[in-house]
Amino acid sequence: MNFAAKLWISLKSHPLRAMFAAFVLAGLIIEGVRYWNYVQSYVATEDAQTEADISPVGSRIQGTVIGVHVKSTQRVEAGQLAVELDPRDYKLAVDRQRAALAEAAALTGSAQSSYVAATAKVNKDRAREARAQSDARRYTALLKEHVASAEQYDNIISAEMVAVATVQADEAAAAAALKNVAVRQAAIAAAQVALDEALLNLSYTKIHSPVDGIVGNKTVEIGERVQPGQGLFSVTSLDDLWVTANFKETWIGELHPGQRATIHVDALGRDFDGYVEGLGGATGALYSLLPPENATGNWIRVVQRLPVRIRFDHGQDPPTHLRPGLSAEVKVWLKAADDAPQDRNRTSSWQPVRAR
C-alpha cells in the first residue's frame, strides 16, 4: 500500500486529524495566492543608484592661482568665493582699454567740432550763393535794358559761379566731416566693447561656487598655472537627489510616470517612498561611449536596460549623509497589494496618476 493510500485511511479513521489537515491545506493555498499576487504587483531591480546634479567648475581664462578658499568635502553656498587668479595683467588690460576709449572719445569730439564748423561754413556760403544768384538775375535784366554794361554783367556772373563752386566744395567737406564722425563713433563702440571684455576677464579672476553643495574632485592648488576650460573642482548639490533604476526592457511596458515606488538604500539600510518621474529616452547602451552597431553583423542578442528616474517623495526628512552614487534596490508597484507601502500618515507632494 502506497503512502497516499495509507494517509487517506488514517485521515478517514480520524475525523479531527482530517479537519486539521484540510485547514492547513486551505491556509497554504490562501497564502500561496497572496504571495503570488504580491510578486505580480511590482517589478524590481538591484541595478540602481542615487544621483544628484554635479556642477564642474573651471577657469574661463588663463592665469596663476593666488588663492584657494575651498577644500574637498567642504560645504559651500552659491556665489561663495572659491579660487582667485592673479588679476594684475587683467587690470592693466582694463587700464589700456579705458585709455583707448578716452582717446576715441576725444577724436570723436574733434571730428564733431569739425563737422559743425563745416556745416556752418556751408550755410554761410549758401547765403552768399543766393545773393550772387539774385544779382545775376537783376543784372541780366539791366543788361537787356542797356542800363548795365557788359563788363559789369560778366563780373556778376563770375561771382555767381564762384559762389556756386564754393558751396559745392564746402558741402563735400561737410560730408567728409560727417563720415569721419561716423568712423570715430564706430571706434568708440569698438573701444567700449574691448573695455567690457577686459572688465569681464578681470571678473573671471575670481571664481565662485555656482550652487550650494559639497566640494569634491578638487585639483587646483596655489601657484598653479591654469588654462581656459581647465577643471578646478566640482560641487555636488544635495538639495535634489533621485535614483536612476535600470530596468530590463521586458518590463518597460509595465512602467509609466506616477507609479509608486519603494527605494531601499543599501548603505543606510532604510527604505524610502518615491514615484516614477520619467523613463529614459534610450537604453543605457546607446548612451555609452561606444554604442553597439548591430548593422555591422557582429550582433549578439542581449537584454537591454532602460534608465528610469525615481523621485523621492517629499516630507521624509532624508538623512544628511544620503549621497549620490549609493547602491539601491527599487520596487515599482504596478497594482495595489496588501504588503505594498502605504502613505496614509505622511504628507507628500506626490499625487497619484490615473491608471492607464
C-alpha positions as CSV (number, residue, x, y, z in Angstrom):
1,M,0.0,0.0,0.0
2,N,1.4,3.3,-1.0
3,F,1.8,6.4,1.2
4,A,-1.2,8.3,-0.2
5,A,-3.5,5.3,0.4
6,K,-2.2,5.0,4.0
7,L,-2.6,8.7,4.6
8,W,-6.2,8.6,3.3
9,I,-7.1,5.7,5.5
10,S,-5.5,7.5,8.5
11,L,-7.4,10.7,7.9
12,K,-10.7,8.8,7.2
13,S,-10.4,7.0,10.5
14,H,-9.5,10.2,12.5
15,P,-12.0,13.0,11.5
16,L,-10.3,15.6,13.7
17,R,-7.0,14.9,12.0
18,A,-8.6,15.2,8.6
19,M,-10.2,18.6,9.6
20,F,-6.8,19.9,10.8
21,A,-5.1,18.8,7.6
22,A,-7.8,20.4,5.5
23,F,-7.4,23.6,7.4
24,V,-3.6,23.6,6.9
25,L,-4.0,22.9,3.2
26,A,-6.5,25.8,2.8
27,G,-4.2,28.1,4.7
28,L,-1.3,27.2,2.4
29,I,-3.4,27.8,-0.7
30,I,-4.6,31.2,0.6
31,E,-1.0,32.3,1.5
32,G,0.3,31.0,-1.8
33,V,-2.3,33.0,-3.7
34,R,-1.5,36.1,-1.6
35,Y,2.2,35.6,-2.3
36,W,1.6,35.2,-6.0
37,N,-0.5,38.4,-6.1
38,Y,2.2,40.2,-4.2
39,V,5.0,39.1,-6.5
40,Q,2.9,40.1,-9.5
41,S,2.2,43.5,-8.0
42,Y,5.7,45.0,-8.6
43,V,8.8,44.9,-10.7
44,A,12.2,45.3,-9.1
45,T,15.9,45.8,-9.9
46,E,19.1,46.0,-8.0
47,D,20.8,47.9,-10.8
48,A,20.1,51.3,-9.3
49,Q,21.9,54.1,-7.6
50,T,21.3,57.5,-6.1
51,E,22.2,60.5,-8.2
52,A,22.4,64.3,-8.0
53,D,23.5,67.3,-10.1
54,I,27.2,67.7,-10.1
55,S,28.4,71.1,-11.3
56,P,32.0,71.1,-12.7
57,V,33.8,74.4,-12.1
58,G,36.7,75.5,-14.3
59,S,38.6,78.6,-15.3
60,R,37.4,80.8,-18.2
61,I,40.8,82.5,-18.6
62,Q,44.5,81.6,-18.1
63,G,46.3,82.8,-15.1
64,T,48.2,81.9,-11.9
65,V,46.3,80.8,-8.9
66,I,47.0,83.1,-5.9
67,G,44.2,81.8,-3.6
68,V,42.2,78.6,-3.0
69,H,39.5,79.1,-0.4
70,V,37.7,75.7,-0.6
71,K,38.7,72.1,0.1
72,S,37.3,68.7,-0.7
73,T,34.2,67.7,1.4
74,Q,33.6,71.3,2.3
75,R,30.0,72.6,2.1
76,V,29.7,75.8,0.1
77,E,27.0,78.2,-0.9
78,A,26.1,79.6,-4.3
79,G,28.3,82.7,-5.0
80,Q,30.9,81.8,-2.4
81,L,34.5,82.8,-3.5
82,A,36.5,79.6,-4.2
83,V,39.6,80.4,-6.2
84,E,41.4,83.6,-7.1
85,L,43.7,84.2,-10.1
86,D,46.4,86.9,-10.3
87,P,44.5,89.9,-11.6
88,R,47.4,92.3,-12.4
89,D,47.6,91.5,-16.1
90,Y,43.9,91.9,-16.5
91,K,43.9,95.2,-14.5
92,L,46.5,96.5,-16.9
93,A,44.3,95.4,-19.8
94,V,41.4,97.3,-18.4
95,D,43.5,100.5,-18.0
96,R,44.7,100.2,-21.6
97,Q,41.2,99.8,-22.9
98,R,39.9,102.8,-20.8
99,A,42.7,104.9,-22.3
100,A,41.8,103.7,-25.8
101,L,38.2,104.6,-25.1
102,A,39.1,108.1,-23.8
103,E,41.3,108.7,-26.9
104,A,38.5,107.5,-29.2
105,A,36.1,109.8,-27.4
106,A,38.5,112.8,-27.8
107,L,38.9,112.2,-31.5
108,T,35.2,111.9,-31.9
109,G,34.7,115.2,-30.2
110,S,37.2,116.8,-32.5
111,A,35.5,115.2,-35.6
112,Q,32.1,116.5,-34.4
113,S,33.6,120.0,-33.9
114,S,35.0,119.9,-37.5
115,Y,31.6,118.8,-38.8
116,V,29.8,121.6,-37.0
117,A,32.3,124.1,-38.4
118,A,32.0,122.7,-41.9
119,T,28.2,122.9,-41.7
120,A,28.3,126.5,-40.5
121,K,30.6,127.4,-43.5
122,V,28.2,125.7,-45.9
123,N,25.3,127.7,-44.5
124,K,27.2,130.9,-44.8
125,D,28.3,130.2,-48.4
126,R,24.8,129.3,-49.4
127,A,23.7,132.8,-48.3
128,R,26.4,134.3,-50.5
129,E,25.3,132.0,-53.4
130,A,21.7,133.1,-53.0
131,R,22.8,136.8,-53.1
132,A,25.1,136.2,-56.1
133,Q,22.2,134.4,-58.0
134,S,19.9,137.4,-57.2
135,D,22.5,139.8,-58.5
136,A,22.9,137.8,-61.7
137,R,19.2,137.8,-62.4
138,R,19.0,141.6,-61.7
139,Y,22.0,142.4,-64.0
140,T,20.6,140.1,-66.7
141,A,17.5,142.3,-66.8
142,L,19.6,145.5,-66.6
143,L,21.8,144.3,-69.5
144,K,18.7,143.7,-71.7
145,E,17.6,147.3,-70.9
146,H,21.1,148.6,-71.7
147,V,21.3,150.0,-68.2
148,A,24.3,147.9,-67.1
149,S,27.4,147.4,-69.1
150,A,28.7,144.0,-70.4
151,E,31.7,144.3,-68.1
152,Q,29.5,144.7,-65.0
153,Y,27.3,141.7,-66.1
154,D,30.4,139.5,-66.6
155,N,31.7,140.3,-63.2
156,I,28.3,139.5,-61.6
157,I,28.1,136.2,-63.4
158,S,31.7,135.2,-62.4
159,A,30.8,136.0,-58.8
160,E,27.8,133.7,-59.0
161,M,29.8,130.9,-60.5
162,V,32.4,131.2,-57.7
163,A,29.7,131.2,-55.1
164,V,28.1,128.0,-56.5
165,A,31.5,126.3,-56.7
166,T,32.3,127.3,-53.1
167,V,29.1,125.9,-51.8
168,Q,29.7,122.6,-53.6
169,A,33.2,122.3,-52.2
170,D,32.0,123.1,-48.7
171,E,29.2,120.5,-48.9
172,A,31.7,117.9,-49.9
173,A,33.9,118.9,-47.0
174,A,30.9,118.7,-44.6
175,A,30.0,115.3,-45.9
176,A,33.6,114.1,-45.4
177,A,33.5,115.5,-41.8
178,L,30.2,113.7,-41.2
179,K,31.7,110.4,-42.4
180,N,34.7,111.0,-40.1
181,V,32.3,111.4,-37.2
182,A,30.7,108.1,-38.0
183,V,34.1,106.4,-38.2
184,R,35.0,107.9,-34.8
185,Q,31.7,106.8,-33.3
186,A,32.4,103.3,-34.5
187,A,35.8,103.5,-32.9
188,I,34.2,104.4,-29.6
189,A,31.8,101.5,-29.9
190,A,34.7,99.1,-30.6
191,A,36.7,100.6,-27.7
192,Q,33.7,100.2,-25.4
193,V,33.4,96.5,-26.4
194,A,37.1,95.9,-25.8
195,L,36.8,97.6,-22.3
196,D,33.7,95.5,-21.5
197,E,35.7,92.3,-22.5
198,A,38.7,93.4,-20.4
199,L,36.4,94.0,-17.4
200,L,34.7,90.6,-17.9
201,N,38.1,88.9,-18.0
202,L,39.1,90.7,-14.8
203,S,35.9,89.4,-13.1
204,Y,36.9,85.9,-14.1
205,T,40.0,86.1,-11.9
206,K,37.6,85.4,-9.0
207,I,35.9,82.0,-9.3
208,H,32.8,81.3,-7.3
209,S,30.7,78.3,-6.5
210,P,27.7,78.1,-8.9
211,V,25.4,76.3,-6.5
212,D,25.0,75.2,-2.9
213,G,26.6,71.8,-2.2
214,I,29.7,69.8,-1.3
215,V,33.1,70.4,-2.9
216,G,34.8,67.4,-4.5
217,N,37.3,66.4,-7.1
218,K,39.4,69.5,-6.2
219,T,42.7,69.6,-8.2
220,V,43.7,73.2,-8.1
221,E,46.5,74.5,-5.8
222,I,48.1,77.9,-5.2
223,G,50.8,78.7,-7.7
224,E,49.3,76.5,-10.4
225,R,49.1,78.0,-13.9
226,V,45.6,77.2,-15.2
227,Q,44.2,77.4,-18.8
228,P,40.8,78.3,-20.1
229,G,38.4,75.4,-19.7
230,Q,40.6,73.6,-17.2
231,G,38.6,71.9,-14.4
232,L,39.4,73.0,-10.9
233,F,36.8,71.3,-8.7
234,S,33.1,70.1,-8.6
235,V,30.2,71.0,-6.5
236,T,27.6,68.3,-5.7
237,S,24.1,69.6,-5.0
238,L,22.4,67.6,-2.2
239,D,19.1,69.5,-2.3
240,D,17.7,67.4,-5.1
241,L,18.6,63.7,-5.2
242,W,16.9,61.0,-7.2
243,V,17.5,57.4,-8.1
244,T,18.3,56.0,-11.6
245,A,17.0,52.4,-11.8
246,N,17.9,50.4,-14.9
247,F,15.0,48.1,-15.6
248,K,15.1,45.3,-18.1
249,E,13.5,46.1,-21.4
250,T,11.0,43.2,-20.9
251,W,9.4,45.3,-18.0
252,I,9.2,48.6,-19.8
253,G,5.6,48.1,-20.9
254,E,4.6,47.9,-17.2
255,L,6.1,51.2,-16.2
256,H,4.8,54.7,-16.6
257,P,5.3,58.1,-14.7
258,G,3.4,58.4,-11.5
259,Q,3.6,54.8,-10.2
260,R,4.5,54.3,-6.6
261,A,8.0,53.0,-5.8
262,T,10.0,51.8,-2.8
263,I,13.7,52.7,-2.6
264,H,16.0,50.7,-0.4
265,V,19.4,52.4,0.0
266,D,21.9,49.7,0.9
267,A,24.4,52.0,2.8
268,L,21.6,53.2,5.1
269,G,19.6,50.0,5.4
270,R,16.5,52.1,5.0
271,D,13.5,52.2,2.7
272,F,12.2,55.5,1.2
273,D,9.0,56.1,-0.7
274,G,9.0,57.6,-4.1
275,Y,7.4,57.6,-7.5
276,V,8.4,57.1,-11.2
277,E,9.2,60.5,-12.6
278,G,10.1,59.5,-16.1
279,L,11.6,56.9,-18.5
280,G,14.8,57.4,-20.3
281,G,14.8,58.4,-24.0
282,A,17.0,55.4,-24.9
283,T,18.7,52.4,-23.4
284,G,21.9,52.8,-21.5
285,A,23.8,51.0,-24.2
286,L,23.0,53.8,-26.7
287,Y,24.2,56.4,-24.3
288,S,27.5,54.7,-23.8
289,L,30.8,56.0,-25.3
290,L,30.8,53.2,-27.8
291,P,27.2,52.3,-28.6
292,P,26.5,48.9,-30.3
293,E,26.5,48.8,-34.1
294,N,24.1,46.0,-34.9
295,A,24.2,46.7,-38.6
296,T,27.9,45.6,-38.7
297,G,26.9,42.0,-38.4
298,N,28.6,41.4,-35.1
299,W,25.2,41.2,-33.4
300,I,24.5,39.4,-30.1
301,R,21.1,39.4,-28.6
302,V,21.4,40.9,-25.1
303,V,18.5,42.0,-22.8
304,Q,18.9,45.8,-22.7
305,R,18.1,48.1,-19.8
306,L,16.4,51.4,-19.8
307,P,17.2,54.1,-17.2
308,V,14.1,55.1,-15.2
309,R,14.2,58.1,-12.9
310,I,12.7,57.5,-9.4
311,R,12.0,60.7,-7.4
312,F,11.9,60.7,-3.6
313,D,8.7,61.7,-2.0
314,H,8.9,65.0,-0.1
315,G,8.4,65.1,3.7
316,Q,10.5,62.0,4.5
317,D,13.4,64.0,6.1
318,P,16.1,62.0,4.4
319,P,19.4,61.7,6.4
320,T,22.1,64.3,5.7
321,H,24.6,61.6,4.7
322,L,22.5,60.4,1.7
323,R,24.9,60.9,-1.2
324,P,24.8,60.3,-5.0
325,G,26.4,57.1,-6.1
326,L,25.0,54.9,-3.4
327,S,23.7,51.4,-4.4
328,A,19.9,51.0,-4.2
329,E,17.2,48.5,-4.8
330,V,14.0,49.7,-6.4
331,K,10.5,48.3,-6.5
332,V,7.9,49.9,-8.7
333,W,4.3,48.9,-7.6
334,L,2.2,48.0,-10.6
335,K,-1.0,47.4,-8.7
336,A,-2.3,47.5,-5.2
337,A,-1.0,44.8,-2.8
338,D,-1.5,44.1,0.9
339,D,2.2,44.4,1.5
340,A,2.8,47.5,-0.6
341,P,3.9,50.6,1.3
342,Q,1.1,52.8,2.4
343,D,1.2,56.6,2.6
344,R,-1.8,57.3,4.9
345,N,0.0,59.1,7.7
346,R,2.6,61.2,5.7
347,T,2.1,64.3,3.7
348,S,3.7,64.2,0.3
349,S,3.7,66.4,-2.8
350,W,3.2,63.4,-4.9
351,Q,-0.3,62.9,-6.3
352,P,-1.4,59.5,-7.8
353,V,-1.7,59.3,-11.5
354,R,-4.8,57.8,-13.1
355,A,-4.1,54.3,-14.2
356,R,-3.8,53.6,-17.9
